[in-house]
Amino acid sequence: MRQRVITAIIALAVFLPLLIMGGWAFECLVVFMGIVTVSELIHMAKLPLWTIESFLTILITVLLILPSKYMASLPNDIDQMIVYYAGTVLLLYISVFAPQRVNFQTVGTLSLSALYVGRGYHFLIETRHYGLMPLIFVMVLVWGNDSFAYIVGRKLGHTPLAPDISPNKTVEGSIGGIIGAFALSSLLLAFDNFFGITIWQNLIVVILIGFIGQLGDLVESAIKRYYGVKDSGKILPGHGGLLDRFDNMLISLPMFYFIISFF
């Protein structure tokens, strides 16, 4: 517990000032986080990190993370998904010339890892461009949901949610997480209703993002169970890896960005 608290304090001391500052400093931090996270996935898959295909995967991830404004200078309407497709094709070419090391399954693992991490962190940056409060809102919603789901699940949980993937998660915890997230988000909006949304609209947002965030947590649990690992990494002592902390955010942020575009 002491190690977890110390790690959390240090991580917040780095993350929060850059989050508040925004701009290029926050973007550089998110790119670094993306590099670490996709490297964790590569390591979990028991693939060597110091190879051309792993380097290409990290490069694709970085390009997918970058804010859309940086892609506007490219010719002929080239966007990040075209870059992603080109990178995937290059990975397929590597499988032709190094079949003993790279096969179609390897390409699929690397390509999907880049997309999963890259686009998730991309929307972390894009949401920050909307302002500080929208990003704080989704972080409170997602991590509040996660915390309340854990607390309620420990106290009242009886019905397994996904026993084959994460035996400790319960239906009661899932419902408690969404209720807790709704309470926290309502308090935040009472302080500053930057969206100008009603309580019922907030409830819809909380249910959607809460459900998707819990799915994101289960997705990472499924990945770790498949590869037989307890944590995605060791960069955060007492907590595991960055993917362990941002798994639900990577899935929730694209949906949240889509939702707030209507407000």
Helices and strands as residue ranges (DSSP letters): H 2-21, H 23-44, H 52-65, G 68-71, H 80-97, H 104-130, H 132-156, E 160-162, E 166-170, H 171-191, H 199-227, H 242-260
